[in-house]
C-alpha cells in the first residue's frame, strides 16, 4: 500500500497518518481534515471502529460474538450486534450468489488443512468427507426481527475472516468522515478503502503487491472505492515442498488452485474483500461468466497467473482505468 505521512496541503487542510497492529495484522489510517486536531480525532475514531469489529467478530476470541456463537448448542440463538448481523447476512448473500464459492462455515476445513500441514501430509478422503458435512451456509440461521444468529447442527463453525476485514474498512471510513475528515484512506493488511483525495488533493495511490516476488506489481489510483487482493503471496500451506493456498474451496474441501493473485476494486470494502476470495476460488472463466451474467455487484477484477519469469494477467474491461501508467 502506498500512503502519505502527516503534513499540510496547499489548501490549508491537515493530513494525519497513524499505523498500528490490529485485527491480527498491520493497519494504517490516514485522514485529511480542516486542521490537525480534527484529522487526529478522525484517525482515532477509525481505529475505534476497527477495534469494535475485532471485539465482535474475531473467531479467535472466545468472548466475541462469533466466538460465543461457535460454542452455543445447535439450534440455540444468540442475540448479536447490528454490525455482526449485517456482516453475517451479507456473507450469506455472497455465498448464495457465488454458488457456494464463498462460505463462512469453512472454518473446520481450514483447521483440517492447518493440522495436516503441521503433520506434513494431505488430508485423506475420509477426513475431508467428515468435515465437509459441517460446511454450508444453510447451516446458519438468521432472524432479522429478533437480531439473532444460530447454527443448525453441532460442529458448524463460523469464520468471518474473508469478509470482516473489508467490513471493518467501511465502518472505520464512515466513522472518520463523521469525525470531520474530508479525505480518508483505511489500509488494513493491504485491503484499502479510499474516500476523497489525498494530501496533494489528488486520488489516492495504492500499490498491489507482486504475486511472485517482493515489490509492487501495479499502482492504482482510487477515490471513493475499495480494493482487496487475495492470493498466496504471504499465507499458504507447504506440504512435501508444494505450496497450497490458504483459501479453501468450500465446494471441494481443497485449497483453491486458480490464481496466485486476484485483485478486486469495488464501491466498498466488504464487497471487495469477499469477492476477492470468490474469484480466487472460481476459475477465471467461471468468474467472467458470473460477472457477465449480472449476478455480481459492480466491480473490476485483475487475475494474475503464470510465473515469476512470465506473469500472465487478465482483467475486466474497466480495470485499466484505475492503473497509473
C-alpha positions in Angstrom: 0.0 0.0 0.0 1.3 3.5 -0.9 0.3 6.1 1.7 1.1 9.5 3.0 2.5 11.0 6.2 1.3 13.9 8.3 1.7 17.2 6.5 -0.1 20.3 5.4 -1.5 20.6 2.0 -1.8 23.8 0.0 -5.5 24.3 0.8 -4.6 24.6 4.5 -6.0 21.2 5.4 -4.0 18.8 7.6 -3.1 15.2 6.8 -2.5 12.8 9.7 -1.5 9.2 9.3 -1.1 6.6 12.1 0.0 2.9 11.9 -0.8 0.2 14.4 -1.1 -3.6 14.7 -4.8 -4.5 14.9 -7.1 -7.4 13.9 -4.0 -9.7 13.7 -2.4 -7.6 11.0 -0.9 -4.1 10.3 -3.1 -1.1 9.7 -2.5 2.4 8.5 -5.3 5.1 8.8 -4.9 8.5 7.1 -7.3 11.4 7.4 -7.4 14.8 5.6 -9.3 17.4 7.7 -9.5 21.2 8.2 -6.9 21.0 11.0 -4.5 18.6 12.6 -6.7 18.1 15.7 -9.7 17.1 13.7 -7.6 14.8 11.4 -6.1 13.1 14.5 -9.6 12.7 16.1 -10.8 11.2 12.8 -8.0 8.6 12.8 -8.8 7.6 16.4 -12.4 7.3 15.5 -11.5 4.9 12.7 -9.3 2.8 15.0 -12.1 2.6 17.5 -14.4 1.0 14.8 -11.6 -1.4 13.8 -11.4 -2.4 17.5 -15.2 -2.9 17.5 -15.1 -5.3 14.6 -12.3 -7.3 16.2 -14.1 -7.4 19.5 -17.4 -8.5 17.9 -16.3 -10.8 15.1 -12.9 -12.4 15.8 -13.3 -16.2 15.7 -10.1 -16.5 17.8 -11.6 -14.6 20.8 -13.8 -16.8 22.9 -15.8 -13.9 24.2 -16.5 -12.3 20.8 -20.0 -12.7 19.4 -18.7 -15.1 16.8 -16.7 -17.0 19.4 -19.8 -17.3 21.6 -21.9 -18.4 18.6 -19.4 -21.1 17.7 -19.8 -22.6 21.3 -23.6 -22.5 21.5 -25.6 -25.7 21.4 -27.0 -26.4 18.0 -30.3 -24.5 17.4 -29.8 -22.1 20.3 -30.0 -18.4 19.2 -27.6 -15.7 20.1 -28.6 -12.0 20.1 -25.8 -10.2 18.1 -25.0 -6.6 17.4 -26.3 -4.9 14.2 -22.7 -5.0 12.9 -22.3 -8.7 13.3 -25.8 -9.4 12.0 -25.2 -7.3 8.8 -21.8 -8.9 8.2 -23.3 -12.4 8.5 -26.3 -11.5 6.4 -24.2 -10.1 3.6 -21.8 -13.0 3.8 -24.6 -15.5 3.3 -25.8 -13.5 0.3 -22.3 -13.6 -1.3 -22.3 -17.3 -0.7 -25.6 -17.7 -2.5 -24.7 -15.5 -5.5 -21.3 -17.2 -5.9 -22.8 -20.7 -5.9 -21.1 -21.7 -2.7 -17.6 -20.4 -3.6 -17.8 -18.2 -0.5 -18.8 -19.8 2.7 -18.3 -18.5 6.2 -18.8 -22.0 7.7 -15.5 -23.1 6.1 -13.6 -22.9 9.4 -13.4 -26.7 10.1 -11.8 -27.2 6.6 -9.2 -24.6 7.3 -8.5 -26.2 10.6 -8.1 -29.6 8.9 -5.6 -28.3 6.4 -3.6 -26.5 9.1 -3.4 -29.7 11.1 -2.5 -31.8 8.2 0.2 -29.3 7.1 1.8 -29.4 10.6 2.0 -33.2 10.1 3.4 -32.8 6.6 0.6 -34.7 4.9 -2.5 -34.2 2.9 -5.9 -34.7 4.5 -7.3 -38.1 3.5 -10.7 -38.6 1.8 -12.4 -39.8 5.0 -11.3 -36.7 6.9 -12.5 -34.4 4.0 -15.9 -36.1 3.8 -16.4 -35.9 7.6 -15.5 -32.2 7.7 -17.4 -31.3 4.5 -20.6 -32.5 6.2 -20.3 -29.5 8.5 -20.0 -26.9 5.7 -22.8 -24.9 4.2 -24.4 -21.5 4.7 -27.8 -23.2 5.0 -26.5 -24.3 8.5 -26.5 -20.7 9.7 -29.9 -19.4 10.9 -30.5 -15.6 11.0 -33.6 -14.0 12.4 -33.7 -10.4 11.3 -36.7 -9.4 13.5 -35.0 -10.8 16.7 -31.5 -9.9 15.6 -30.2 -13.4 16.4 -27.9 -16.0 14.8 -27.8 -19.7 15.4 -26.1 -22.9 14.0 -28.3 -25.7 12.9 -26.0 -28.6 13.9 -23.2 -29.4 16.2 -19.7 -28.9 14.8 -20.6 -26.0 12.4 -18.1 -23.1 12.9 -18.4 -19.6 11.6 -15.3 -17.6 10.4 -15.8 -14.1 9.0 -12.2 -13.7 8.1 -13.0 -13.5 4.4 -15.3 -10.5 4.8 -15.0 -8.9 8.2 -11.8 -7.0 7.4 -13.5 -5.4 4.4 -16.5 -4.5 6.5 -14.1 -3.0 9.1 -12.7 -0.7 6.4 -16.2 0.6 5.7 -17.1 1.2 9.4 -13.7 2.9 10.0 -14.1 5.1 7.0 -17.6 6.1 7.9 -16.5 7.0 11.5 -13.6 9.1 10.1 -16.0 11.0 7.9 -18.4 11.6 10.7 -15.5 12.9 12.8 -14.8 15.6 10.2 -12.4 14.1 7.7 -12.8 15.1 4.1 -10.4 12.6 2.7 -9.8 9.1 4.1 -7.5 6.2 3.5 -8.0 3.0 5.5 -5.5 0.2 4.9 -5.9 -3.0 6.9 -3.5 -5.7 5.9 -3.3 -4.4 2.4 -7.0 -4.1 1.8 -7.9 -0.5 1.3 -10.9 1.9 1.4 -10.1 5.3 -0.2 -12.5 8.3 0.0 -12.0 11.8 -1.3 -8.5 12.9 -2.1 -5.0 12.8 -0.6 -2.7 15.5 0.8 -2.0 16.7 -2.7 -5.7 16.9 -3.4 -5.5 14.0 -5.9 -6.9 10.5 -5.9 -5.1 8.1 -3.5 -2.4 5.8 -4.9 -2.4 2.2 -3.9 0.2 -0.4 -4.6 -0.8 -4.0 -5.4 1.9 -6.5 -4.3 3.7 -8.7 -6.9 2.4 -12.3 -6.5 5.7 -13.9 -7.3 8.4 -11.7 -5.8 9.0 -8.7 -3.5 7.8 -5.3 -4.6 4.8 -3.7 -6.3 3.2 -5.2 -9.4 1.0 -2.2 -10.3 -0.1 1.1 -8.8 -3.8 2.0 -8.7 -5.3 5.5 -8.4 -8.6 5.4 -6.4 -11.2 7.7 -5.0 -14.4 6.6 -3.3 -13.5 3.0 -4.0 -12.1 0.0 -2.1 -9.5 -2.6 -3.3 -8.7 -6.1 -1.9 -6.2 -8.7 -3.1 -6.3 -12.4 -2.3 -3.5 -14.8 -3.1 -0.7 -17.0 -1.8 2.0 -14.3 -1.5 2.2 -14.4 2.3 -0.2 -17.1 3.5 0.0 -20.7 2.4 0.4 -24.3 3.5 3.6 -26.2 2.3 3.3 -30.0 2.1 6.1 -32.1 0.5 7.6 -29.0 -1.0 4.4 -27.8 -2.7 2.5 -24.6 -1.7 -1.2 -24.8 -1.2 -3.4 -21.7 -0.9 -4.8 -20.8 2.5 -8.1 -20.2 0.6 -10.2 -23.3 0.7 -12.8 -24.1 -1.9 -15.9 -24.9 0.2 -17.3 -26.9 -2.7 -14.5 -29.4 -2.8 -12.8 -29.0 0.6 -9.5 -28.5 -1.1 -7.2 -25.4 -1.5 -8.1 -23.1 -4.4 -5.7 -23.5 -7.3 -6.9 -21.0 -9.8 -4.9 -17.8 -9.5 -1.9 -16.8 -7.4 -3.3 -13.3 -7.1 -6.8 -11.8 -7.5 -7.4 -8.0 -7.1 -10.9 -6.6 -6.8 -12.0 -3.0 -7.0 -15.5 -2.3 -5.7 -17.6 0.5 -4.2 -17.0 -0.7 -0.6 -14.5 -2.7 1.4 -16.8 -5.6 2.3 -17.6 -6.2 -1.4 -14.0 -6.0 -2.5 -12.9 -8.4 0.3 -15.5 -11.1 -0.1 -15.4 -11.1 -3.9 -11.6 -11.3 -4.0 -12.0 -14.6 -2.2 -14.8 -15.7 -4.5 -12.6 -15.1 -7.6 -9.7 -16.9 -6.0 -11.9 -20.0 -5.8 -13.7 -19.8 -9.1 -11.8 -20.3 -12.4 -11.2 -17.2 -14.4 -13.8 -18.3 -16.9 -16.3 -19.0 -14.1 -15.7 -15.6 -12.7 -16.1 -13.9 -16.0 -19.4 -15.7 -16.6 -20.7 -14.7 -13.2 -19.8 -11.0 -13.9 -21.2 -11.1 -17.4 -24.5 -12.6 -16.1 -25.0 -9.5 -14.0 -25.1 -11.5 -10.7 -22.2 -9.7 -9.0 -22.1 -6.1 -7.7 -20.4 -3.6 -9.9 -16.7 -4.3 -9.7 -13.4 -4.7 -11.6 -11.1 -7.7 -11.3 -7.5 -8.5 -12.2 -6.3 -12.1 -12.2 -2.6 -12.9 -12.3 -1.3 -16.4 -13.2 1.8 -17.6 -14.8 5.2 -17.4 -13.1 7.8 -15.0 -11.8 9.5 -15.1 -15.2 6.3 -14.6 -17.2 3.3 -13.4 -15.2 0.1 -13.5 -17.1 -2.7 -11.1 -16.3 -6.4 -11.0 -17.2 -8.6 -8.0 -16.4 -12.2 -6.9 -16.7 -12.8 -4.1 -19.1 -12.7 -1.2 -16.6 -9.7 -2.3 -14.5 -7.1 -0.4 -16.6 -8.8 2.9 -15.9 -7.5 2.7 -12.3 -3.9 1.9 -13.2 -1.3 4.6 -13.0 0.8 4.4 -16.2 
